[in-house]
Amino acid sequence: MRVVIAPDKFRSTATAAQVAASIEAAVVACGHEAVLKPLADGGEGTLDAIGGSNRVMVVSGPLGDDVAARWRLDGRTAWIEMAQAAGLALVGGADRNDAVAASSVGVGELITAALEAGATRIVVCVGGSATTDGGFGAVRELLVGRLSGVELTVACDVRTTFVDAARRFAPQKGASAAEVRLLERRLERLAGLYTDEYGVDVRDMVGSGAAG
């Protein structure tokens, strides 16, 4: 019998590849053939699930430390995994995170690199982040007009709205109750700034709160 093994990660326990390998050992021990197809939800392991060769560059991590982040360029399409530059795992988990200070600036640096490499379509896969900055770090990193003529897609698996990201996800990133309230107020103000600057109201946009 052929068994297709297609798990996602076990958060804070094992990567999708590690889970698949463990299941494979049991399947093979029972005399069956195993086909490994680890999956991802946009967070850690997404580039591995997509497959192909990746580029590596040093970017700003969520708390400002340099991190080596992978991204992929396939023709004119760039694939960016947010967790590579702003992942919670990069800071050692929720207990070591500063949920208020964590920034997505490294994601903006990856997007900039993709643009400089000639990408005309950029897919940003979000999940597993340490941040609740509403993407401000990434937006601030991008020069005005750089995305003109570029197709930018955000791949996510939740429908959380912008401000609600603080309540839904910040506690998982180490935020206290007081910090959650602070982050909610900050996201509310940021939504207003985005409306004023770009003419887009993200407050009730489905999925706009994905990964903070």
C-alpha positions as CSV (number, residue, x, y, z in Angstrom):
1,M,0.0,0.0,0.0
2,R,1.2,3.5,-0.8
3,V,0.6,6.1,2.0
4,V,0.8,9.8,1.2
5,I,2.0,11.7,4.3
6,A,1.0,15.3,4.2
7,P,1.1,16.9,7.6
8,D,1.6,20.5,8.7
9,K,3.9,21.4,11.6
10,F,3.1,20.8,15.2
11,R,3.6,24.3,16.5
12,S,6.5,24.7,19.0
13,T,7.1,20.9,18.7
14,A,8.1,19.7,15.3
15,T,8.3,21.0,11.7
16,A,6.2,19.5,9.0
17,A,9.2,17.7,7.6
18,Q,10.0,16.2,11.0
19,V,6.4,15.1,11.5
20,A,6.3,13.5,8.1
21,A,9.6,11.7,8.8
22,S,8.2,10.3,12.0
23,I,5.1,9.0,10.4
24,E,7.1,7.6,7.5
25,A,9.2,5.5,9.9
26,A,6.0,3.9,11.2
27,V,4.6,3.4,7.7
28,V,7.8,1.8,6.4
29,A,8.0,-0.4,9.5
30,C,4.6,-1.8,8.7
31,G,5.9,-2.7,5.2
32,H,4.2,0.0,3.2
33,E,5.5,2.7,0.8
34,A,5.5,6.2,2.0
35,V,5.2,9.4,-0.1
36,L,6.2,12.5,1.9
37,K,4.4,15.8,1.0
38,P,4.7,18.1,4.0
39,L,2.3,21.0,3.9
40,A,2.2,24.6,5.3
41,D,-0.5,27.2,6.1
42,G,1.5,30.2,5.1
43,G,3.7,30.2,8.2
44,E,6.9,28.2,8.8
45,G,7.7,25.7,6.2
46,T,5.8,27.3,3.3
47,L,8.9,27.6,1.1
48,D,9.7,24.0,1.8
49,A,6.2,22.9,0.8
50,I,6.4,25.0,-2.4
51,G,9.7,23.4,-3.3
52,G,12.5,24.7,-5.5
53,S,15.8,26.5,-4.8
54,N,15.8,29.6,-2.6
55,R,17.9,32.7,-2.3
56,V,19.3,33.7,1.1
57,M,19.9,37.2,2.4
58,V,20.4,38.9,5.7
59,V,17.5,41.1,6.9
60,S,16.3,42.7,10.1
61,G,14.7,40.2,12.4
62,P,11.5,41.0,14.4
63,L,13.5,42.5,17.3
64,G,16.2,44.1,15.2
65,D,18.8,41.4,15.1
66,D,20.2,40.3,11.7
67,V,18.7,37.0,10.5
68,A,19.4,34.9,7.4
69,A,16.1,34.7,5.5
70,R,15.3,32.5,2.5
71,W,13.0,33.6,-0.4
72,R,12.4,32.2,-3.8
73,L,12.4,33.8,-7.3
74,D,10.7,31.7,-10.0
75,G,10.9,33.6,-13.2
76,R,9.3,36.9,-12.4
77,T,7.3,35.6,-9.4
78,A,8.8,36.0,-5.9
79,W,7.7,33.8,-3.0
80,I,8.3,35.3,0.4
81,E,7.6,33.5,3.7
82,M,7.0,36.1,6.4
83,A,8.2,33.8,9.1
84,Q,11.7,33.8,7.6
85,A,12.1,37.5,8.5
86,A,9.6,38.1,11.2
87,G,8.8,34.7,12.7
88,L,8.2,34.0,16.3
89,A,10.7,31.1,16.2
90,L,13.4,33.6,15.4
91,V,13.2,35.2,18.8
92,G,12.9,31.9,20.7
93,G,9.1,31.8,21.1
94,A,6.5,33.9,23.0
95,D,8.4,33.9,26.3
96,R,11.3,35.7,24.7
97,N,9.4,38.0,22.4
98,D,8.6,41.7,22.8
99,A,5.2,41.7,21.3
100,V,4.9,45.5,21.3
101,A,8.3,46.2,19.8
102,A,8.4,43.3,17.2
103,S,8.5,44.7,13.7
104,S,7.9,43.3,10.1
105,V,10.6,45.5,8.6
106,G,12.5,42.5,7.4
107,V,9.6,41.4,5.3
108,G,9.8,44.8,3.6
109,E,13.5,44.2,3.0
110,L,12.7,40.9,1.3
111,I,10.0,42.6,-0.9
112,T,12.5,45.2,-1.8
113,A,15.0,42.5,-2.8
114,A,12.4,40.8,-4.9
115,L,11.7,44.1,-6.7
116,E,15.4,44.7,-7.3
117,A,15.7,41.2,-8.7
118,G,13.0,42.0,-11.3
119,A,9.9,40.4,-9.8
120,T,6.6,41.6,-11.2
121,R,4.5,39.3,-9.0
122,I,5.1,38.9,-5.3
123,V,3.4,36.4,-3.1
124,V,3.9,37.0,0.6
125,C,2.9,34.0,2.7
126,V,2.0,35.1,6.2
127,G,1.8,33.2,9.5
128,G,3.9,32.2,12.5
129,S,5.0,35.8,13.0
130,A,6.2,37.6,16.2
131,T,4.6,40.8,15.1
132,T,1.4,42.8,15.6
133,D,2.5,45.9,13.8
134,G,-0.1,45.9,11.1
135,G,2.6,45.5,8.5
136,F,3.9,49.0,9.3
137,G,7.5,47.9,9.4
138,A,7.3,46.3,6.0
139,V,5.4,49.3,4.5
140,R,7.8,51.8,5.9
141,E,10.7,49.9,4.3
142,L,9.2,50.2,0.8
143,L,9.8,53.4,-1.2
144,V,6.7,55.2,-2.4
145,G,5.7,53.9,-5.9
146,R,7.9,50.9,-5.8
147,L,4.9,48.5,-6.1
148,S,3.4,50.3,-9.1
149,G,2.8,47.8,-11.8
150,V,3.5,44.9,-9.4
151,E,1.0,42.2,-8.5
152,L,1.2,41.7,-4.8
153,T,-0.7,38.8,-3.2
154,V,-0.9,38.0,0.5
155,A,-1.5,34.3,1.1
156,C,-3.2,33.6,4.4
157,D,-5.6,31.1,6.0
158,V,-7.6,33.3,8.4
159,R,-10.4,35.8,8.0
160,T,-9.3,38.0,11.0
161,T,-9.8,41.7,10.5
162,F,-7.2,44.3,11.1
163,V,-7.7,45.6,14.6
164,D,-8.9,42.2,15.9
165,A,-5.4,40.8,15.2
166,A,-4.3,42.1,18.6
167,R,-7.0,40.2,20.5
168,R,-6.8,37.0,18.4
169,F,-3.0,36.6,18.0
170,A,-1.0,38.9,20.2
171,P,-1.4,36.7,23.4
172,Q,0.1,33.8,21.4
173,K,3.1,36.1,20.8
174,G,3.7,36.9,24.5
175,A,1.5,40.0,24.9
176,S,0.0,40.7,28.3
177,A,-3.7,41.8,28.6
178,A,-2.5,45.4,28.9
179,E,-0.2,45.1,25.9
180,V,-3.1,43.6,23.8
181,R,-5.2,46.7,24.6
182,L,-2.2,48.9,23.6
183,L,-1.8,47.0,20.4
184,E,-5.5,47.4,19.6
185,R,-5.3,51.1,20.0
186,R,-2.1,51.2,17.9
187,L,-3.7,49.2,15.1
188,E,-6.8,51.4,15.2
189,R,-4.6,54.5,14.7
190,L,-2.6,52.8,12.0
191,A,-5.8,51.8,10.1
192,G,-6.6,55.5,10.0
193,L,-3.2,56.4,8.7
194,Y,-3.5,53.8,5.9
195,T,-6.8,55.3,5.0
196,D,-5.4,58.8,4.9
197,E,-2.2,57.8,3.0
198,Y,-3.5,55.2,0.6
199,G,-7.2,55.7,0.4
200,V,-7.9,52.1,1.6
201,D,-9.9,51.3,4.8
202,V,-8.5,48.0,6.1
203,R,-10.5,48.0,9.4
204,D,-13.1,45.5,8.2
205,M,-11.1,43.9,5.3
206,V,-11.4,40.2,5.7
207,G,-7.9,38.7,6.3
208,S,-6.2,42.0,6.9
209,G,-5.3,41.0,10.4
210,A,-3.6,37.8,9.3
211,A,-0.2,37.2,11.2
212,G,-0.6,40.6,12.9
